[in-house]
Amino acid sequence: MRIRKGSILTYLIVVIIPVFLLGVYFYYNILKDNDKNRRDHASWVAFIYQKNWDQFISETVTSLRILSLSAEDNLILPEKMEPLLTRVNQNDPRYGGLYLLDDKGNLLIGTVSLRNDADFSKLNFIQEVINTKDIIISEHEEILKNNQRIIGLATPVLDENHKLKAILVADLRIDYMRNLMKVLTPDTKLYVVNGADNTLLEMNVNRNDLMDSSEWVTYPMDRLPWSIKVKMSERNKNVIIKEMAEYLFILLIITHILFLLIKYILLSIHTGKERKENELQKLELVGTLAASTAHEIRNPLTGVKGLIQLLSEKYTEPDDRYYFDVIDSELKRINEIVSEFLILGKPTAQLMENVNIHEIVHDLRPLIISEANSHNVECVWQISDEPIVVKCVKDQMKQVILNIAKNAFESFESSGTLEIKLQAFADFCKLEISDNGKGIPTDELEKIFRPFFTSKETGTGLGLVICRRIINSFGGTIQINSKETIGTTVEITLPIIKEKRD
């Protein structure tokens, strides 16, 4: 039940929460990119219309300037201009009417009778032409009697001395300009405003469209004090959903891979803990059995050993001596196993004291050299001269070193080299015992500290377990590195006791 809750919590932390948070992040990024694309497209549309409008106004101004040159030569008899204006008006659908005014703004001739009674002189853009002698376009639409919507464009007729002689006025049809815009993008919502932000003409626009000003892109015109406002297209929900689904799919794949990886790591850690717990349980079981039975085994063992010794004195024949030697050897082996059980059960039974580890190595040196000579092994010693004081049980420390040295000697198939190196660091010392023997296979290297695991025919599988138990009780660590056919290195680290000076 606990594992299941842990899996749910891990899944929530690794998959659900990241997918939700990153999903929200990507969703807003998708909306942001979508809005940017919509705005860019609306700006592009506005730019196209701005160029279209500039071209339209330029063409209109050019046409009126040509007409003004003709009007300049016919101001004495303005009636001669009427056929020309009428013909231009009929041939160009942009014009709702063409009119010739005098320098005061009074109507001389016109092509549309609807404005014959109009007082042009009162119109603001006509007064601007009189004052500025420049081409002026009206900023307000006008509605004629036939409900036609127009915008006026006036150009001055000047003499050689740049004196105003007359004014040529053109009514530009708003419906023609609207139709012109619909040719490009018939479904686009846009409108044109003057400098006072008053609407001059619109296309596909209703009141609801004007509610949200953030959805509109404004683009100013070059030749006119007007601006074109284009509404951004609606968000394409299908595109947004598709992009979001792609991101979520990728996120789910990545988070699930990460979840499986974390689960694998947690499972490995859990398996390692269980393995250690099993080893500890084995050691505790062995310790309990050792504490309760070791002395009971040794008592009859002592009696049997004594009787065997008496019998060996009585029966001195060579055959009898051989059997007695075998019995004595096996009794010693039983006694060693019982001793190992006792150490395994209570590795810190003896009182620890501050010991110079140099003394321990020095005491063991003759024994190790003697054993090395019997195996045709050369010993190399790298021991620093400074004293290294550690807190340990001297006899148990000797047992660890001798046990490791014994394993090293047994790894040699012929001659070889055994190197013992002792180094002191700031807070700890390191004892390295290295050999160039046959080494330990990789699959066995992971099992060497497991109780009862042994690769020897006569081994108990407790030697290295006891060594690690002893070193750990001293606050140190033991580590074994080995490669087949190259050799093995055992590293023992122990904390240094720094002596106080008066």
C-alpha positions in Angstrom: 0.0 0.0 0.0 2.9 2.3 0.8 4.6 1.6 -2.5 1.4 2.3 -4.3 0.9 5.6 -2.5 4.6 6.5 -3.3 4.0 5.6 -7.0 0.9 7.8 -7.1 2.8 10.7 -5.5 5.8 10.3 -7.8 3.5 10.2 -10.8 1.7 13.3 -9.6 5.1 15.2 -9.1 6.8 13.9 -12.2 4.0 13.8 -14.7 0.7 15.5 -13.7 2.0 18.7 -12.2 4.8 19.4 -14.8 2.4 18.6 -17.7 -0.2 20.9 -16.2 2.2 23.8 -15.6 4.1 23.4 -18.8 0.8 22.9 -20.6 -0.4 26.3 -19.3 2.9 27.9 -20.2 2.8 26.5 -23.8 -0.9 27.4 -24.1 -0.2 31.0 -23.4 2.8 30.9 -25.7 0.7 29.4 -28.5 -1.9 32.2 -27.9 0.8 34.8 -27.9 2.3 33.5 -31.1 -1.1 33.2 -32.7 -2.0 36.8 -31.7 1.4 37.9 -33.1 0.7 36.1 -36.4 -2.8 37.6 -36.5 -1.5 41.1 -35.8 1.3 40.7 -38.4 -1.3 39.6 -41.0 -3.6 42.5 -40.1 -0.6 44.9 -40.4 0.2 43.4 -43.8 -3.4 43.9 -44.9 -3.3 47.5 -43.7 0.0 48.1 -45.4 -1.5 46.8 -48.7 -4.5 49.1 -48.4 -2.3 52.0 -47.4 -0.3 51.5 -50.6 -3.6 51.0 -52.6 -5.0 54.2 -51.2 -1.8 56.2 -51.8 -1.9 55.0 -55.4 -5.6 55.9 -55.7 -5.1 59.4 -54.4 -1.9 59.9 -56.5 -3.8 58.9 -59.6 -6.8 61.2 -58.7 -4.5 64.2 -58.0 -2.6 63.6 -61.3 -5.9 63.5 -63.2 -7.1 66.7 -61.5 -3.9 68.5 -62.3 -4.2 67.7 -65.9 -7.8 69.0 -65.9 -6.5 72.2 -64.0 -4.1 72.9 -66.9 -7.1 72.8 -69.3 -9.2 74.9 -67.0 -6.4 77.5 -66.8 -6.7 78.1 -70.6 -10.6 78.3 -70.5 -11.3 80.5 -67.5 -12.7 83.3 -69.8 -15.3 80.9 -71.1 -15.7 78.2 -68.4 -18.6 76.6 -70.4 -16.0 75.1 -72.7 -14.7 73.0 -69.8 -18.1 71.4 -69.2 -17.9 68.7 -72.0 -14.4 67.7 -70.8 -15.4 67.4 -67.2 -18.5 65.5 -68.2 -16.5 63.1 -70.3 -14.0 62.5 -67.6 -16.8 62.0 -65.0 -18.5 59.4 -67.2 -15.3 57.5 -68.1 -13.9 57.3 -64.5 -16.2 55.6 -62.0 -14.3 57.0 -59.0 -15.9 60.4 -59.6 -19.3 61.3 -58.3 -19.1 64.7 -59.9 -16.6 67.3 -61.2 -17.0 71.1 -60.6 -15.1 74.2 -61.5 -15.2 77.1 -58.9 -13.9 80.6 -59.2 -11.2 81.9 -56.8 -13.9 82.7 -54.2 -15.3 79.3 -54.2 -18.5 80.0 -56.2 -19.7 77.4 -58.6 -19.0 78.1 -62.3 -19.9 74.8 -63.9 -20.6 71.2 -62.8 -21.3 67.8 -64.2 -24.0 66.8 -61.6 -27.0 69.0 -61.2 -27.6 67.8 -57.7 -25.0 70.2 -56.4 -25.8 73.2 -58.6 -27.3 75.0 -55.7 -24.5 74.1 -53.3 -22.5 76.8 -51.7 -19.0 75.4 -52.0 -17.5 78.5 -50.5 -18.7 77.5 -47.0 -17.0 74.2 -47.1 -13.9 74.0 -44.9 -11.7 72.1 -47.4 -12.5 74.8 -50.1 -11.4 77.6 -47.7 -8.2 75.6 -47.0 -7.5 75.5 -50.8 -8.1 79.3 -51.0 -5.8 79.9 -48.1 -3.0 77.4 -48.8 -3.3 77.2 -52.6 -2.6 73.5 -52.3 -4.5 70.2 -52.9 -6.9 69.5 -50.1 -9.1 66.5 -49.4 -12.2 66.8 -47.2 -12.1 65.0 -43.9 -15.9 64.6 -43.8 -18.1 62.6 -46.0 -21.1 64.3 -47.6 -24.4 62.7 -48.6 -26.0 64.0 -51.8 -29.7 64.2 -52.5 -29.6 60.8 -54.2 -28.1 59.3 -50.9 -24.8 58.9 -52.6 -21.9 59.3 -50.2 -18.9 61.2 -51.4 -15.7 62.9 -50.2 -14.5 66.1 -51.8 -11.0 66.6 -53.3 -10.1 70.1 -54.4 -7.1 71.2 -56.4 -6.2 74.9 -57.1 -5.9 76.4 -60.7 -2.9 78.8 -60.5 -1.5 81.3 -63.1 2.1 81.9 -63.9 2.5 84.1 -60.8 1.1 81.4 -58.6 -2.1 83.3 -58.1 -5.3 81.4 -57.5 -7.5 81.7 -60.5 -10.0 78.9 -59.9 -10.6 75.7 -58.0 -11.3 72.3 -59.5 -13.4 70.0 -57.2 -13.9 66.2 -57.5 -16.5 64.2 -55.6 -14.9 60.8 -54.8 -17.5 58.1 -54.5 -17.2 56.2 -51.2 -19.0 53.2 -52.6 -16.4 52.9 -55.4 -13.6 53.1 -52.8 -15.3 50.5 -50.7 -15.7 48.2 -53.7 -12.1 48.8 -54.6 -11.1 47.5 -51.1 -13.4 44.5 -51.3 -11.6 43.3 -54.4 -8.4 42.7 -52.4 -9.8 41.1 -49.2 -13.6 40.9 -49.3 -14.0 39.4 -45.8 -11.6 41.8 -44.0 -13.1 44.1 -41.4 -11.7 47.6 -41.7 -12.5 51.3 -41.7 -10.8 54.6 -42.6 -10.7 57.5 -40.1 -9.5 61.1 -40.5 -7.2 63.0 -38.2 -10.0 63.5 -35.7 -10.6 59.8 -35.6 -13.9 60.2 -37.3 -15.0 57.3 -39.6 -14.9 58.2 -43.3 -15.8 54.7 -44.6 -16.0 51.2 -43.4 -16.1 47.7 -44.7 -17.8 44.6 -43.0 -17.8 46.5 -39.7 -20.6 46.4 -37.0 -20.8 47.9 -33.5 -19.7 44.7 -31.8 -16.5 44.7 -33.7 -15.5 48.1 -32.3 -15.9 47.0 -28.6 -12.4 45.6 -28.3 -9.8 48.1 -29.5 -6.9 45.6 -28.9 -8.1 43.5 -31.8 -7.5 46.4 -34.3 -4.3 47.4 -36.1 -3.9 51.1 -37.1 -1.8 52.0 -40.1 -1.3 55.7 -41.1 -1.4 56.8 -44.7 1.5 58.6 -46.3 -0.3 61.2 -48.6 -3.3 61.8 -46.4 -3.9 62.6 -42.7 -5.9 59.5 -42.4 -5.4 56.0 -40.9 -6.6 52.6 -41.9 -7.8 50.3 -39.1 -7.9 46.6 -39.8 -9.5 44.1 -37.4 -7.4 41.0 -36.7 -8.8 37.7 -37.9 -10.5 35.4 -35.4 -8.3 32.9 -33.6 -8.2 29.6 -35.4 -9.3 27.2 -32.7 -8.4 24.1 -34.7 -4.8 25.3 -35.2 -4.5 26.1 -31.5 -5.9 22.8 -30.4 -3.6 21.0 -32.9 -0.5 22.7 -31.6 -1.5 22.2 -28.0 -2.1 18.5 -28.6 1.3 18.2 -30.2 3.0 19.9 -27.2 1.0 17.8 -24.7 1.9 14.6 -26.6 5.6 15.4 -26.5 5.3 16.4 -22.8 3.5 13.2 -21.9 6.2 11.1 -23.6 9.1 13.0 -21.9 7.5 13.0 -18.5 6.5 9.3 -18.7 10.1 8.4 -19.7 11.4 10.5 -16.8 8.8 8.8 -14.5 9.9 5.3 -15.6 13.5 6.3 -15.1 12.9 7.6 -11.6 10.8 4.6 -10.8 13.7 2.4 -11.9 16.2 4.4 -9.8 13.8 4.2 -6.7 13.3 0.5 -7.3 17.1 0.0 -7.5 17.5 1.9 -4.3 14.7 0.0 -2.6 16.2 -3.3 -3.8 19.6 -2.2 -2.4 18.1 -1.3 0.9 16.3 -4.6 1.1 19.5 -6.5 0.2 21.3 -4.6 3.0 18.5 -5.3 5.4 18.6 -8.9 4.5 22.4 -9.0 5.1 21.9 -7.2 8.4 19.2 -9.7 9.4 21.6 -12.6 8.5 24.3 -11.0 10.5 22.0 -10.5 13.5 20.8 -14.1 13.2 24.4 -15.3 13.1 25.3 -13.0 16.0 22.4 -14.3 18.0 23.2 -17.9 17.3 26.9 -17.2 18.0 26.3 -15.5 21.3 24.0 -18.4 22.5 25.9 -21.4 21.1 29.6 -20.5 20.7 30.5 -21.2 24.3 28.4 -24.3 24.4 30.3 -25.6 21.3 33.7 -24.7 22.7 33.2 -26.5 26.0 32.8 -30.0 24.4 35.3 -29.0 21.8 37.9 -28.5 24.5 37.1 -31.8 26.0 37.3 -33.6 22.7 40.6 -31.9 21.9 42.1 -33.0 25.2 41.0 -36.6 24.7 42.4 -36.7 21.2 45.7 -35.3 22.5 45.8 -38.1 25.2 45.0 -40.7 22.6 47.6 -39.4 20.2 50.2 -39.9 23.0 49.0 -43.5 23.5 48.8 -44.5 19.8 52.1 -43.5 18.1 51.9 -45.6 15.0 52.3 -43.6 11.7 48.8 -44.5 10.5 47.3 -43.5 13.8 49.3 -40.2 13.9 47.9 -39.4 10.5 44.3 -39.7 11.6 45.0 -37.8 14.8 46.6 -34.9 12.8 43.5 -34.8 10.6 41.2 -34.7 13.6 43.3 -32.0 15.2 43.3 -29.9 12.0 39.5 -30.1 11.7 39.0 -29.3 15.4 41.2 -26.2 14.9 39.0 -25.3 11.9 35.8 -25.6 14.0 37.4 -23.4 16.7 38.3 -20.7 14.0 34.7 -20.8 12.7 33.3 -20.4 16.2 35.7 -17.5 16.9 34.6 -15.8 13.7 31.0 -16.2 14.8 31.8 -14.5 18.1 33.5 -11.6 16.3 30.6 -11.4 13.9 28.1 -11.3 16.7 30.0 -8.7 18.8 32.7 -7.0 16.8 33.2 -4.3 19.4 33.2 -6.5 22.5 36.7 -5.3 23.4 37.6 -1.9 24.6 38.9 0.4 21.8 42.0 2.6 22.5 44.2 5.1 20.7 46.8 3.1 18.7 49.6 4.1 16.4 48.8 2.1 13.3 52.5 2.0 12.5 53.0 -0.3 15.5 50.3 -2.7 14.2 51.9 -2.8 10.7 55.4 -3.2 12.3 54.2 -6.1 14.5 52.7 -7.8 11.4 55.6 -7.2 9.1 57.6 -10.4 10.0 54.5 -12.6 9.7 53.5 -11.1 6.3 57.1 -11.4 4.9 57.4 -15.0 6.1 54.1 -15.9 4.4 55.2 -14.0 1.3 58.5 -16.0 1.1 56.5 -19.2 1.3 54.4 -18.1 -1.7 57.4 -16.7 -3.6 55.9 -13.1 -3.4 57.8 -9.9 -3.0 56.6 -7.4 -0.4 56.8 -3.7 -1.1 56.3 -1.3 1.9 55.4 2.4 1.5 54.9 3.6 5.1 55.3 7.2 6.2 57.5 7.9 9.2 55.0 10.2 11.1 52.8 8.5 13.7 49.2 7.9 12.7 47.0 7.5 15.7 43.6 5.8 15.2 41.0 4.6 17.7 40.6 0.8 17.3 41.0 -2.6 18.9 44.6 -3.6 18.2 44.0 -7.4 17.9 41.0 -6.9 15.7 42.9 -4.5 13.4 45.7 -7.1 13.1 43.1 -9.7 12.2 41.7 -7.5 9.4 45.2 -6.9 7.9 46.2 -10.5 8.2 42.9 -11.7 6.6 43.3 -9.4 3.6 47.0 -10.3 3.2 46.0 -14.0 3.3 43.5 -13.5 0.6 46.1 -11.7 -1.5 48.6 -14.6 -1.1 45.9 -17.0 -2.2 45.2 -15.0 -5.3 48.8 -15.7 -6.7 49.1 -18.6 -9.0 52.9 -18.2 -9.1 55.1 -15.4 -8.1 54.0 -11.8 -7.7 54.2 -8.6 -5.7 52.3 -7.5 -2.6 52.3 -3.7 -1.9 51.3 -2.3 1.5 50.9 1.5 1.5 50.0 3.7 4.4 49.2 7.4 3.9 48.0 10.1 6.3 45.7 12.9 5.2 44.1 15.8 7.1 41.4 13.9 8.9 41.9 10.3 8.0 44.5 7.7 7.0 44.4 5.2 4.2 45.9 1.8 4.2 46.2 0.1 0.8 47.0 -3.5 0.3 47.5 -4.3 -3.4 48.5 -7.4 -5.3 48.9 -8.3 -8.9 47.3 -11.7 -8.6 44.5 -13.2 -10.6 41.9 -10.6 -9.5 38.2 -11.0 -8.8 35.6 -11.5 -11.6 33.1 -8.6 -11.9 30.1 -10.7 -11.0 31.8 -11.9 -7.8 33.0 -8.4 -6.9 29.5 -7.3 -6.1 28.9 -10.2 -3.8 32.2 -10.4 -1.8 30.7 -8.7 1.3 27.6 -10.9 1.4 27.6 -13.3 4.3 28.5 -16.9 3.4 29.5 -16.0 -0.1 32.9 -17.5 -1.0 34.8 -18.6 -4.1 37.1 -20.9 -2.0 36.5 -24.6 -1.6 37.2 -24.4 2.2 36.0 -20.9 2.9 33.2 -19.9 5.3 32.2 -16.7 3.4 32.6 -14.7 6.7 36.1 -13.3 6.5 35.5 -10.1 4.5 32.1 -9.7 6.2 33.9 -9.7 9.6 36.6 -7.3 8.3 34.0 -4.8 7.1 32.1 -5.2 10.4 35.3 -4.5 12.4 36.4 -1.5 10.2 32.9 0.0 10.4 32.9 -0.3 14.2 36.1 1.8 14.1 34.2 4.5 12.1 36.1 3.6 8.9 35.4 2.2 5.5 36.7 -0.7 3.4 36.6 -0.8 -0.4 37.8 -3.4 -2.8 38.8 -2.6 -6.4 39.8 -5.5 -8.7 40.2 -6.5 -12.3 40.8 -10.0 -13.6 44.4 -10.9 -14.5 45.5 -7.4 -13.3 45.1 -7.6 -9.5 43.2 -6.4 -6.5 43.5 -3.3 -4.2 41.9 -3.1 -0.8 41.5 0.4 0.6 40.9 0.9 4.3 40.2 4.4 5.6 40.2 5.3 9.3 39.6 8.6 11.1 42.8 10.0 12.7 42.8 10.9 16.3 44.7 14.2 16.7 46.7 14.3 19.9 46.3 17.4 22.1 49.5 19.3 22.8 50.1 21.2 26.1 
